[in-house]
Amino acid sequence: MKLFAVSISPSKNPSVDESPILHVDLDAFFASVEILDDPSLRGKPVAVGGAGERGVIASASYEARRYGVRSAMPSVVAKRACPSLIILPGHFDRYEVYSREFHSIVRDLTPDYEPLGLDEVFADLRSLRRLNVWPLEAGAALRQRITDELGLLCGVGLGRNKLFAKLASKEAKPRVVDRGLVEGSGVFWVSPEQEARWLEVLPVRALWGVGPATSAKLSQLGLNYVRDLARVDEVTLARHVGPAMAAALAAYAKGEDYREVVVDREVKSVGHDQTFARSLVGFEEVTAALRVHAAVVARALRERHLVARTITVSVRYDDLTSVSRSQTLPFGVDDDDAIASIAHALVASVDLSNSVRLLGLYASSFLERSDNHMQLAFGLEATSSDEKSSAAVSSREQQVDRAALRDAIDEIRRRFGRTSLGTASELNEHGLDVTTQRGRHAFGPE
């Protein structure tokens, strides 16, 4: 694995005050972890995603990127571009292990860091002034340690705010040009001169939060580059992209970004969704799938010692229209059957005359498990639906009655493996199938 050192000269070595924000982004994270776990994949075009006709690519190795394969690309398009492409379904439990170790390494540099998903982190270096830390040296040491200890490459960006630090980490990473790999510097600092150059030449699509839809709206207004935004007033922008996005774009056009590094960002929801190779038809097929979803979400909650008060079901039909339903309880749940009861009641109010291509189940409004005082929940709040109210009563009973069994099963699985014990609903013709990976089908069917 080849590493590239950062050349630091006294005239181009910013202080913490000049470059307080660091952003580190792991390279091709999902695909890289798969290759580390299976070295026989090294040097081959590898992607993580859904291999079926409805699948999308989530992560691609640089060997795959040479053929034009990229994240968010439909898998069928990726296979046409690279017939030898190896598409793997992904292993979120392994990604989470690597992510925790990655965060631990960043924490050793500074406790003032903000994770973004599994593979990105912002860090505020200002608390390190008294230690005489120099950002470029700290960034290079951080990158070296991530590579040495985890076997992963990354791009490290440094700037005076989040906007430029994130742009810098992308600049620091390798890129494919004419099917050839051009190595990045590994660590990149955005100087004031570089800021001015970027504000003149960067497309609006490069800005934080500007996706395809927003980019298309801006393009219709003739706003294709960041420099174009500077000539439009915020009120005009707000009519097309909303006031919040307009305020952000107006600031970005001047190189400003007022977002702070948010330490200890809380997990807001836990969920599992799946795109099916064959669309689900009818209530029975949908509720059978929801039971599997409920088991995945419940296990994820118990691993975090949380219970959830709000359960949400999301349905996407074959015509790509979507609908969702939510229910908030006066108590928290982390039991498979309790969550499934609420989910079934919610989906009963959804029109299932059309076939369902994607089904999602999400839990939110968390409480610590120890704070879940079930005795306070006997007077259930009235709901507009008798079915949902009945499901709430049922879920409370299931949550209480199954507590000992639930804890015993979790302990056996912790000691002897997740497939050492299962329930009847987890048995199929192939044996015990304990779906453990949240998001396993998030990229489409395998």
Residue, then its C-alpha position, 0 to 999 in steps of 0.5 A: m500500500k503506497l502512502f504519500a507524505v505531505s511536504i510542509s514548508p514554514s511559509k505554508n504551514p497554517s496555525v490552528d487559528e488559520s485552519p481550525i477545522l479538519h475533515v477526514d473521509l475514508d476512501a471507498f469505505f464499504a468496498s475497502v472493508e470487503i477487500l480487507d476481509d477477503p484479500s482475494l478481491r484485491g486488485k479487482p473491480v469491487a462494489v457494494g450494492g444491490a446486484g439485482e435489476r433494482g439495485v444501486i451501487a453504494s461504494a466502488s473500489y478504484e479499480a471499478r471506478r476506472y470503468g466509470v462505476r460510481s456510487a448511486m449508479p444503478s447496478v445494471v448500468a455499472k455491470r454494463a460499464c464493467p462486466s467483470l464487476i464483483i457486486l457484494p451485498g455488504h456487511f454493516d456489522r463489519y463496517e460498524v466495527y471499523s467505524r468505531e475504531f476509526h472514531s477512536i483514532v480521531r478521538d485520540l487527536t481531539p475529543d471535539y469531533e463530529p461523526l457523519g455516518l460511518d466513514e466521515v468525521f469533522a474535528d475542531l482543532r482549536s482546543l489543541r492550541r496550547l499543545n502547539v499542534w500544527p494542523l498539517e502535521a496532525g492531519a498527516a499523522l492521523r492519516q498515517r495511523i488510520t492506514d497503519e492500524l485499520g489498513l484504510l486510506c483516507g483524505v484529510g482536509l483542513g480549512r477555516n470552516k466546514l465548507f472548505a475542510k470537506l472540499a479539501s478532503k475530496e481534493a486530497k483523495p485519488r481520482v480517476v482521469d481517463r481510466g487512470l488513477v491520479e494520486g491525491s496528496g493525502v492531506f490538503w489545506v485550503s489557503p486563502e488564495q485557494e479559497a478565492r480560486w475555488l469560489e470562481v471555478l467550483p460548480v454549485r453541485a460541489l457545495w454541501g447539501v446541493g443534490p441533483a434536484t437543487s442543482a437542476k433548479l439552480s441550473q434553470l436559473g443560470l446558476n451553474y457555478v458558485r460565482d454565479l450565486a454571488r450575483v443573486d439575492e437571497v430572497t430570489l433564491a429562497r423562492h426556488v430552493g427555500p429559505a434555509m438552503a438560500a441562506a446557506l448558498a448565499a453564505y457559501a458564495k462568500g466562502e462562509d459557513y457558520r456551522e459548528v462542529v457538533v460533538d456527541r451527535e445523538v442517533k435520532s433513529v434506527g431503521h431497516d429498509q429493503t427493496f425487493a427483487r419481486s414486489l410484495v403483493g397484498f397485506e400478508e406479504v407486506t406484514a411477513a416482511l415487516r416481521v423480519h424488519a421488526a426483528v432487525v430494528a429491535r436487536a439494534l435498539r437492544e444493542r444500544h440499550l434503548v427503547a423507542r416510542t415512535i414507530t414509522v412504516s414507509v412504503r414505496y410502490d412500483d410507480l415510485t410513489s411513497v407513503s408513510r405512517s407513524q405512531t407514538l406510544p406513551f412508553g418505549v419498545d424494543d421487543d420484536d413482537a411489540i414493534a411488529s404489532i404496531a407496524h402491522a396496525l400502521v400498514a393496515s391503514v395503507d392502500l396495498s392495491n398496488s405492489v410494493r417494491l420497497l418497505g422500511l421500518y424505523a424507530s425513533s423518540f428514544l429513551e434509555r432502557s432503564d427509564n422505560h417505566m411501563q407501569l406509567a403506561f396503563g392509561l393509553e392515549a386515545t388515537s383516531s384508530d381503534e386498530k392502532s389503539s388495540a395494537a398499542v395495548s398489545s405491544r405494551e403487553q408483549q413488551v412486558d411479558r417477553a422481557a425475560l425471554r428477550d434478554a435470555i435470547d440476546e445473552i445466548r446469541r452474544r456468547f455463542g453467535r447470532t445464529s445459535l438460537g432463533t424463533a420459529s419465525e426465523l426458520n425457513e427451508h434453508g435453516l435458521d435465518v437471523t437477519t442481523q444487518r440493518g440496511r442489508h438490502a438498502f441498496g436493492p435486492e441481492 
